[in-house]
């Protein structure tokens, strides 16, 4: 039930990373496995894929990727704090991405979170059709 990602003028790996991180947070095994396999096919390294959940401590990510991953976590965990996406998180992402790219990241996170919820609710097995 995962869809193909939108066009992205910045390295497309950013969308793969935010998809994977949101899917990890939401416990959607279907999208975690499928997203990792898709990213691998597109050239992403195992080292980086294995480190996405620990991106803050891992040395493999650029400042721009870190900003996108922080945005992904905040946009996925909206109910965890009164200020769901703090200005500092948004401003850091905006420092690395233009308005169109930010819109693509936010929309991709929305789609990812939708499919994570559908897959988790209906208990889609990880790796089922990948």
Secondary structure, 3 states (H helix, E strand, C coil): CCCCCCCCCCCCHHHHHHHHHHHHHHCCHHHHHHHHHHHHHCCCCHHHHHHHHHCCCCCCCCHHHHHHHHHHHHHHCHHHCCCCCCHHHHHHHHHHCCHHHHHHHHHHHHHHHHHHHHHHHCCCCCCCCC
